[in-house]
Amino acid sequence: MNCQLCDRPVEKLTVHHLVPRQHTKRRRQDPGPTVDICAACHKQIHTLFDNRYLAQELNSLDRLRSHPRMEKFLAWVRKQNPGKKVRSFRGR
């Protein structure tokens, strides 16, 4: 299985809601689309961005992938061993 963000082959993927559940659950709305991503990418997304910004600005796979801060992380993480745990970082 490959991560839909970094495209690395990993054993286990996590489900990322493109519109955070915090914004749909309270309003009893459909949780919307999800993507299957590795734990490193998932952790990095939530390290860099708050749920409001994710819901309003980064609510698609293409938008997430093309954000400058994620582009930098993705370029780095693609070089990492998929079986090894990776740390998230805030970067600049």
C-alpha positions as CSV (number, residue, x, y, z in Angstrom):
1,M,0.0,0.0,0.0
2,N,1.3,3.4,-0.9
3,C,0.7,6.7,0.9
4,Q,-1.5,9.0,-1.2
5,L,0.7,12.0,-0.2
6,C,4.3,10.9,-0.3
7,D,3.7,7.7,-2.4
8,R,6.0,5.6,-0.1
9,P,5.1,2.0,0.3
10,V,4.1,1.4,3.9
11,E,2.6,-1.5,5.9
12,K,-0.1,0.6,7.5
13,L,-2.1,3.6,6.4
14,T,-4.2,6.0,8.4
15,V,-7.4,7.7,7.3
16,H,-7.2,11.5,7.0
17,H,-10.4,13.5,6.7
18,L,-9.9,16.3,4.2
19,V,-12.3,18.4,6.2
20,P,-11.5,17.7,9.8
21,R,-14.3,15.9,11.7
22,Q,-14.3,18.8,14.2
23,H,-16.0,20.9,11.5
24,T,-18.6,18.3,10.4
25,K,-19.4,16.2,13.5
26,R,-20.9,19.1,15.5
27,R,-23.0,20.2,12.6
28,R,-24.1,16.6,11.9
29,Q,-22.8,16.8,8.4
30,D,-21.3,14.2,6.2
31,P,-17.6,13.8,7.1
32,G,-16.7,14.1,3.5
33,P,-13.9,12.6,1.6
34,T,-10.9,10.9,3.1
35,V,-7.4,9.9,1.9
36,D,-5.2,7.0,3.0
37,I,-1.8,8.3,4.2
38,C,1.1,7.1,6.2
39,A,1.5,8.1,9.9
40,A,4.5,10.4,9.1
41,C,2.4,12.5,6.6
42,H,-0.6,12.5,8.9
43,K,1.4,13.7,11.9
44,Q,3.1,16.3,9.8
45,I,-0.2,17.7,8.5
46,H,-1.5,18.2,12.1
47,T,1.8,19.6,13.3
48,L,1.9,22.3,10.6
49,F,-1.8,23.3,10.3
50,D,-4.8,23.8,12.6
51,N,-8.2,22.3,11.8
52,R,-9.7,25.6,10.7
53,Y,-7.0,26.1,8.1
54,L,-7.2,22.5,6.9
55,A,-11.0,22.8,6.5
56,Q,-10.9,26.2,4.7
57,E,-7.7,26.0,2.7
58,L,-6.3,22.5,2.5
59,N,-9.4,20.4,1.9
60,S,-8.2,18.4,-1.1
61,L,-5.2,16.1,-1.7
62,D,-3.9,18.5,-4.4
63,R,-4.0,21.5,-2.1
64,L,-2.3,19.6,0.7
65,R,0.4,18.3,-1.7
66,S,1.1,21.7,-3.2
67,H,1.3,23.8,0.0
68,P,5.0,25.0,0.2
69,R,5.5,23.6,3.8
70,M,4.2,20.2,2.8
71,E,6.2,20.2,-0.5
72,K,9.3,20.7,1.6
73,F,8.4,17.8,3.9
74,L,7.3,15.5,1.1
75,A,10.6,16.0,-0.7
76,W,12.4,15.0,2.5
77,V,10.2,12.1,3.6
78,R,10.3,10.4,0.2
79,K,14.0,9.8,0.8
80,Q,13.4,8.2,4.2
81,N,13.1,4.4,4.8
82,P,9.3,3.6,4.9
83,G,9.8,1.1,7.7
84,K,11.5,3.6,10.0
85,K,9.6,6.0,12.3
86,V,10.0,9.6,11.2
87,R,9.7,12.7,13.3
88,S,7.5,15.6,12.3
89,F,8.9,19.1,12.3
90,R,7.6,22.6,12.0
91,G,10.1,23.9,9.5
92,R,9.8,27.4,8.2
